[in-house]
Structure formats: C-alpha cells, structure tokens
Amino acid sequence: MKGTRLKVHALLNSLASNLAGPFVGYNETASGASNLLIGYVQAISTLASSVAQLLGGGVADRFGKRILMATLFSVFVGALWVGTAGISDNLALAVSWTAITLGLGFYQAGWTAFLGEASEGEGRGSFLSTFARLSGIGALAGLLVATPIAAVDNKYVILDLLSGAVFLASAFVLKGQREQTVEKGEMTAPGVSRLRLYYGVTAVYGLFWGFAWPLFTITTVKIVNMTLLEFAVSQVIAVASTIAFQPLVGRLVDSDKRKWVFWGRMGLVVYPLAYMVIGAPWELYVLNVFSGFTNALLNVAFAAYLFDISPTGQRGRRGAEFNVVTGVTTMFGSLLSAYLLTLVSSGLGLWESLAILYVVSAAGRAFAALLHLRLPAGALEAAKGGRVQAPPATQVANRLLRPERP
C-alpha cells in the first residue's frame, strides 16, 4: 500500500474535485446570475485558493507537516461539499464556493510542497507529469460519473454529496503516510532576481489570461446555447486530450523548461480567437481535442520551472507566492472583462461585444507570452544546500511514479 498510497490519493482527490466543481460556473450562468457574479465565481477559485496557499505554504515549509495539512483539508473540503448540497441561491452558492476554494488552497499548500520536494533531482518534468496524468484520469472519471447524474439532478444534491464523500475517502488513503525530512536551502541573489522576474511576467500574463474566462462561459451558454450535457461532453474531451498529451509534455519539459513555459503561454492565444467564431457545440469539441497539449503544459511546465529556481525546504512558500500572483491578476482580469462586457453590450449586441473583448484578450496574451522569453534559460544555481531525505514510502513512490525515459 505504501508504494501506491500517493497515486491513489491523487486519483481520488481529482475525482472528487471534478464531480461537482466544474458545474458551479455553468449553474450560476444558466440560473441568471449577473455578469459580475459570473466573473467572481470564475476567478475566486484561483484567488481564494492562492491566498490560502500563501498562508499554508509557509506553515508547510516551517513545520514540515505537508501530508498532515493535505489530509486535514481534504476532510474539511469534503464536509463543506456535503453542506453545500441543495443550495440554489446564486449568492449563497458563491459564498459556499469561496469557502470550498479556501479549503482547497490549504490542501494544495501541503500537497504541492510535498510534490515539490519529492521531485528533487533529474526528470522533474516526467515526475510531475505522472502525477498530473493521474489527476487527469481522476478528472475524466469524475466528469463521466457526473454527466448522467447532472442530467437528472438539476439541484446538484447528489453530486455535492458524492464529491464530499470521495474527498473524505482521499484523506483516509493518506493515513500512515510518513512526512519528508528536508534540509532547508538558502536563496541566493541570482535566485531572488530570477523569482522576481518570473513573478512579474506571470502577473502580466495573468491579467489577460483571466480576462477571457467569464467570456468563455457566457459564450457557451448564451451564444452557443449548449445544454448541460453538451457542456459536460466538452469537458470530458478536454480532460481526455490532456491525459493523452501528458507523457509527451513531461519529456518535452525536461528537455527545456523555459522554452515550453513560453509555448504553453503562447498556445493559449488561440482560444479567445477560436471562441470568437464558435457557433455550435461540435466546434468546441474539436477545439478541446487540441486543447490537451496546452493544458498538459500548464499542468507541468510552470511548476517544474518554479521548483528548479526555488531552494529545497521553501517550495511550499514559493509555490504559494506564484499562485497568489496568478490568482490576484486573473481575478482582476475576470472582473474587468465582466464589467467591460456589461458596459460595451449596452450599446452593441452581445456577440459584437464579446468579439471586441476576445481580441483584447488574445493580443494581451500574445504580448505577455513574449515576455517569457526574458526568463533565463538553463539550470541557474538559485539556491544553496538542501537535499531531500525522502522516507522509504516516498522513495518507493518515486520509483513507481517516475516513468522510464528513452
């Protein structure tokens, strides 16, 4: 069980996250929530989670209780999903979703810190890609289970309860997992400069990345007129495509992290332009087949690059800082686009208003992606000291989860 415990937990936690969570934004939009509330729901999951990770990441690094934190907050989130069952008021659902994402943030603080230290050494991209692939399989299973249930349970009671139960099961799986012993490294001056530059270009990109999020949801519901089943099918296709591309992406990231960070960002320019002309569900299905490559890069490249430039014993904190930068800027971008859509659509039609804002998002994403070319390439020594002394359970997991490279 020790060798498979981490794999099973990653699978179950992702399964739980994709039973009820993916339908929150659709539910708010379809039930007539305001554009601003839609923008809030789309962005708060990133911001609230990031704030929690900033607090939790420091705790995880200081006390070394990464697994304990992941376990406790899996229980916390599971209990919240059970309590959310049956909520239909838009504002109340948004408040509940905020609390859930805060809990998920503290969970991610512990889990990300654990993976960051466990991935020490060569092949980090492949190691992280393997966990991302397991999470992708869990996400796909969650959507496949949730889709037929959502078709008959428009109050999402069953999905909320099921999500809560699986979160609790994922916590139970971690019972007995030993913590890591990590020698804390020190950040050097070049490492500090490199982190600041990475955070800076991430902030610029985050603004235009989040800018498109509420527009995507509004397009699928109000322009394409997708049913809940069609929306779920599009999510299944996207997740399945991501799983298929994940092994390839892991190898690519190991070959040149900075290069694939850039292409991961530049690849996202396509989506605002594509959504601008989408008029039928099948067109979104086709787009999501190809979205797996950029999604897979998002799962691996940015974390791998960040862990490379962060000292051992500080990866929980640095990962949290990175996510706060992303969370704040994407939320601001989402709220800004929702406000501008309300403003512009008062004088133009909805499609014309969306098209204008999609062009703004695409242009901004392209500009911000080019900024990533300023990131230093190669293995700059960012920190001194600090090697992971992994306990036997983690050593076994590393051997089992790290795929062989040709």
Secondary structure by P-SEA (a helix, b strand, c coil): cccaaaaaaaaaaaaaaaccccaaaaaaaaacccaaaaaaaacaaaaaaaaaaaaaaaaaaaccaaaaaaaaaaaaaaaaaaaacccccaaaaaaaaaaaaaaaaaaaaaaaaaaaaaacccaaaaaaaaaaaaaaaaaaaaaaaaaaaaaacccaaaaaaaaaaaaaaaaaaaccbbbbbbcbbbbcaaaaaaaaaaaaaaaaaaaaaacaaaaaaaaacccccccaaaaaaaaaaaaaaaaaaaaaaaaaaaacaaaaaaaaaaaaaaaaaaaaccccaaaaaaaaaaaaaaaaaaacaaaaaaaaacccccaaaaaaaaaaaaaaaaaaaaaaaaaaaaaaaccccaaaaaaaaaaaaaaaaaaaaaaaccccccccccccbbbbbccaaaaaaaaaaccccc
